Amino acid sequence: MAKQVQLKVKTRTEIGKGPAKRMRSTGVVPGVVYGAKTKPVSVTVGNEDLGEVLSHASSGNVLVNLEVESGGKTENRLALIQDVQHHPYKDEVLHIDFREVSATEKMRTKVSVHPVGEPSGVKNGGGTLEFVLRELTVECLPKDLPDLIEVNVEKLEIGESLSIGGITPPAGVVFVDPKERAVFTVAAPMAEEVAATAEAAPGEPEVIGEKKAEGEEGAAAAEGKPAAGKAEAGKGEAKPAAGKADAKPAAAPAKGAAPAAAKPDAKKK
């Protein structure tokens, strides 16, 4: 179950980037405490105290018993560390959010899932165990909140998956996500996947000559020229231009008719 730790915080009135920067320079981290039934309260927490809590956290879920000091009075609140904002490249916490919860009311949050054992499909078949989900949404009382959810995956073969419905939740915990959603699966070795894909969809041989001919015809049509091969066939079928037909021979004289008399030569003067 999630570990509960003690942490002292103080309320603050200054807000904004400027005051927050000044607070961090004095060794405290700005934060906020909020809940479904309470108003948000701006607080500060000692950098060393917070670092001690975070360094010993075994998971992302940390329950803290907050001792909130305000105006000389102290009030205890049970909260979950909801979010921690870190500096991009320095080992420094910039801000922290605490979500207040009730010890007697069920809460919802995400819990990391962790595989236990080596799947048979990995050990004997060379497959690969793949995560489909790395976190599960759970509902439970704060006292029943698990650090993480361990799942035995030793019986998984290649091509098999383990869904949420096949996982037994810890005592007092209910899984909220759909039961049919897969959490782990064992994939086949890469070489087998490539071979199976090639067998399932064989390619047809490419007829280069046909594609080339079609390409030439398409290009010729685009330029308004006859395609190669068709122009040669059309050469012998070309018709003579109008007005250039061959001259017809003179008609022969009718049968029995006297031949046409020759014209006498012009008289000489």
C-alpha positions, 0 to 999 in steps of 0.5 A: 500500500502507498506509504504515508509520511508526515510533512510540515507546510506553512500558508502564504499570502504572496503569489506570482512568479516574482514572490515564488522565485524569492521563496525558492532562493530562501530554501522553500518550495511554493505549493498549493493544497486543494480538494473537492470540498475545500478552497485552495490554500497556497503554502510553502514547504521546506526544500530539504523536507520535500526532497527527503519525502520524494527521494524515498517514494517507491512510486508516483503515489505518495500520501502525506499527512500535512501539518498546515501551519497558519496564524500560529495554529496547526491543522492536519490534512490528508493529501496525495502528492498530485504533481511535482514541477521540476526545473528543466535542467537543474536538480530543483523543485519549482512547485508542488500540488497536494490534492486533499482526500478523505480517509473515509471516502473512495478516491480515483487515481492512476497506479503504475503497472509492473510485469512479473516474470518472463513470458513463455513467448519471449523465453521460448519463442524469441518474442517481445513483451510490449506495454499497451498500458503503463498505468491503470485507473483505480478507485479505493480508500486512501488506506488501500491505495497500492504503490504499484500493481504487479502482474504475472505475465509468464504464461503469455505466448506469442500473439497473446495479450493480457487484458484488465479483466485478466488481472486480479486487483489488490484488496479494496481496489477496483479497476475503473478502465474497461475490462477488455482493454489490453495491458500487455502483449507478446509480439512475434520476432521482427523477422517472422513479422516481415515474412508473414507480411510478404506471404500474405500480400505477394506482389505482381511482376511489373511489365515494363514494356507495356507501361513504357508503351502506355507512357509514350502514347500518353506523352504523344497525346499530350503533345498532339503527335501520333504515337510511335508505330502508328505514324508509320502505319498511317504513311501508306494510307495518306490521301492526295491533296485536293486538286492534285489528282492525276490527269485523266487520258483523252476519251477514245473515238466511238466505234465506226466513227471517222477519225477526227480530221487533222487541222490543216496547217496555216497557209503561208502568206 
